[in-house]
Amino acid sequence: MKCIITIFIITNAIIQITSKIGVYRKFNKIIYLSSY
């Protein structure tokens, strides 16, 4: 049972990190396009 919980926490953390990177990249693209 503990193993399942730890896997869930790790996957949740990975999803949060990847979504933050995705948002950051989108934000960067908007700044890059608006600078022109």
C-alpha positions in Angstrom: 0.0 0.0 0.0 2.8 2.4 0.9 4.5 1.7 -2.5 1.3 2.8 -4.4 1.1 6.0 -2.4 4.8 6.9 -3.0 4.4 6.2 -6.8 1.3 8.4 -6.8 3.2 11.2 -5.1 6.2 10.9 -7.5 3.9 10.9 -10.6 1.9 13.9 -9.2 5.2 15.8 -8.7 6.4 15.0 -12.2 3.1 16.2 -13.7 3.3 19.4 -11.7 6.9 20.0 -12.8 6.1 19.3 -16.5 3.0 21.5 -16.5 5.0 24.4 -14.9 7.6 24.0 -17.6 4.9 23.9 -20.3 3.3 27.1 -18.9 6.8 28.8 -18.7 7.5 27.9 -22.4 4.1 29.2 -23.5 4.7 32.4 -21.6 8.2 32.7 -23.1 6.7 32.3 -26.6 4.2 35.1 -25.9 7.0 37.4 -24.8 9.1 36.4 -27.8 6.2 37.1 -30.2 5.1 40.3 -28.6 8.6 41.7 -28.6 8.4 42.0 -32.5 
